[in-house]
Amino acid sequence: MAKLGTLHLDDYLPYRLSVASNQVSRLIAKLYQDRFGLSIWQWRVLAILGAQNGLTAGEVATRSAMDKMAVSRAVSALLARGLVVRKASDTDGRARILSLTGTGAGIYDEIAPLAQEQEAHLLAGFSAEDIKTATRFLRALEGRAASLAED
C-alpha cells in the first residue's frame, strides 16, 4: 500500500470547513445564547421549525445534519422550556410532530432577522458571484458526502 503524504490540517478541506463552521456558529450564537439561553443545537432546531413547522425529530435531524441524539437533547430542552410542543401525527400514529409554541415562534421571529443581518455583515466584501459559487460548491459537497456515506 502506498504511503500518503503528511496531513497538513491547514490545507485539509474537512478541517477548514469545521473551523469555519465553528467560527460562524459562535458568531451567530452571540445573538441568542446570553439573551435566550439557547445552545447552538437548540437554536438550530428552533430555526428549522421556524422555517417549516410540523416536522418529526428525524426530519429535523436530516435537514440539519445533526445526529439524532443531539436533536433529541435539544428537543427535550425546548419542550421543557415550552418553546416547542410535540403531538401525535394525524397520518402516522407512531410519528410525533414538533411545532413551535407562541413563545418559541416569538423567539424565532426576534432572532431570525438578527441572524440574517449578521450573515450580511459576514458576507460583506464578497461579490454576489463569489457567494453563489460558494453556495453551489457547498451544496455539491454536501451531496457528495451524503452519497459516499450511503456506500
C-alpha positions as CSV (number, residue, x, y, z in Angstrom):
1,M,0.0,0.0,0.0
2,A,1.4,3.4,-1.0
3,K,2.1,5.8,1.9
4,L,0.3,9.1,1.6
5,G,2.0,12.3,2.5
6,T,1.8,14.2,5.8
7,L,-1.6,15.6,6.6
8,H,-1.4,19.4,6.9
9,L,-4.6,20.4,8.7
10,D,-4.4,24.0,7.5
11,D,-4.8,22.7,3.9
12,Y,-7.2,19.8,4.7
13,L,-10.7,20.8,3.4
14,P,-12.7,18.9,6.1
15,Y,-10.7,20.7,8.8
16,R,-11.1,24.1,7.1
17,L,-14.9,23.5,6.9
18,S,-15.1,22.6,10.5
19,V,-13.1,25.6,11.7
20,A,-15.2,28.0,9.5
21,S,-18.4,26.4,10.7
22,N,-17.4,26.7,14.4
23,Q,-16.4,30.3,14.0
24,V,-19.6,31.3,12.2
25,S,-21.7,29.3,14.6
26,R,-20.1,31.1,17.6
27,L,-20.6,34.5,15.9
28,I,-24.3,33.8,15.4
29,A,-24.6,32.2,18.9
30,K,-23.9,35.6,20.4
31,L,-27.3,36.7,19.2
32,Y,-29.2,34.0,21.2
33,Q,-27.1,32.4,23.9
34,D,-27.0,35.2,26.5
35,R,-30.4,36.7,25.8
36,F,-32.4,33.5,25.4
37,G,-30.2,30.8,27.0
38,L,-30.3,28.7,23.8
39,S,-27.5,26.3,22.8
40,I,-26.4,26.2,19.2
41,W,-28.2,22.9,18.8
42,Q,-31.4,24.3,20.4
43,W,-31.3,27.3,18.1
44,R,-30.8,25.1,15.0
45,V,-33.9,23.1,15.9
46,L,-35.9,26.3,16.6
47,A,-34.7,27.8,13.3
48,I,-35.7,24.7,11.3
49,L,-39.1,24.6,12.9
50,G,-39.4,28.4,12.4
51,A,-38.9,27.9,8.7
52,Q,-41.1,24.8,8.5
53,N,-43.3,24.0,11.5
54,G,-44.6,20.5,11.9
55,L,-41.7,18.1,11.4
56,T,-40.6,15.0,13.2
57,A,-37.3,14.9,15.1
58,G,-36.0,12.6,12.4
59,E,-36.8,15.2,9.7
60,V,-35.1,17.9,11.8
61,A,-32.0,15.7,12.1
62,T,-31.9,15.1,8.4
63,R,-32.4,18.8,7.5
64,S,-29.7,19.9,10.0
65,A,-27.3,17.0,9.5
66,M,-27.3,16.8,13.3
67,D,-27.1,13.4,14.9
68,K,-30.3,12.1,16.3
69,M,-29.1,12.2,19.9
70,A,-28.2,16.0,19.6
71,V,-31.6,16.7,18.2
72,S,-33.3,14.6,20.9
73,R,-31.4,16.6,23.7
74,A,-32.2,19.9,22.0
75,V,-35.9,19.0,21.6
76,S,-36.1,17.8,25.2
77,A,-34.8,21.1,26.4
78,L,-37.1,23.1,24.1
79,L,-40.1,21.1,25.3
80,A,-39.2,21.6,28.9
81,R,-39.0,25.4,28.3
82,G,-42.3,25.5,26.5
83,L,-40.8,26.6,23.2
84,V,-41.8,23.5,21.3
85,V,-44.8,21.1,21.6
86,R,-44.9,17.5,20.4
87,K,-48.1,15.8,19.2
88,A,-49.1,12.6,17.5
89,S,-49.2,12.8,13.7
90,D,-52.7,12.7,12.2
91,T,-51.5,10.3,9.5
92,D,-48.9,8.1,11.3
93,G,-49.8,7.1,14.9
94,R,-46.1,6.4,15.7
95,A,-44.8,9.7,14.5
96,R,-44.5,12.7,16.8
97,I,-44.8,16.1,15.2
98,L,-42.8,19.1,16.6
99,S,-44.1,22.6,16.4
100,L,-43.1,25.9,17.8
101,T,-45.3,27.4,20.6
102,G,-46.2,31.0,20.5
103,T,-43.2,31.8,22.7
104,G,-40.9,29.7,20.5
105,A,-42.2,31.4,17.4
106,G,-41.7,34.8,19.1
107,I,-38.1,34.0,19.9
108,Y,-37.5,32.8,16.3
109,D,-39.1,35.9,14.9
110,E,-36.8,38.0,17.1
111,I,-33.6,36.1,16.3
112,A,-34.0,35.3,12.6
113,P,-33.7,38.9,11.3
114,L,-30.7,39.4,13.6
115,A,-29.1,36.2,12.2
116,Q,-29.8,37.4,8.6
117,E,-28.2,40.8,9.5
118,Q,-25.1,39.0,10.9
119,E,-24.9,36.9,7.7
120,A,-24.9,40.1,5.7
121,H,-22.1,41.5,7.8
122,L,-20.2,38.2,7.4
123,L,-20.6,38.2,3.6
124,A,-19.9,41.9,3.1
125,G,-17.0,42.3,0.8
126,F,-17.7,39.2,-1.2
127,S,-19.3,39.5,-4.6
128,A,-22.7,38.1,-5.4
129,E,-20.9,35.7,-7.8
130,D,-18.5,34.6,-5.1
131,I,-21.4,33.8,-2.8
132,K,-23.3,31.9,-5.5
133,T,-20.2,29.9,-6.3
134,A,-19.5,29.1,-2.7
135,T,-23.2,28.1,-2.1
136,R,-23.2,25.8,-5.2
137,F,-19.9,24.3,-4.1
138,L,-21.1,23.6,-0.5
139,R,-24.4,22.1,-1.7
140,A,-22.5,19.8,-4.1
141,L,-20.0,18.9,-1.4
142,E,-22.9,18.0,1.0
143,G,-24.5,15.9,-1.7
144,R,-21.2,14.1,-2.5
145,A,-20.6,13.4,1.2
146,A,-24.1,12.1,1.7
147,S,-23.7,9.9,-1.4
148,L,-20.3,8.5,-0.1
149,A,-21.8,7.9,3.4
150,E,-24.5,5.7,1.8
151,D,-21.9,3.5,0.0
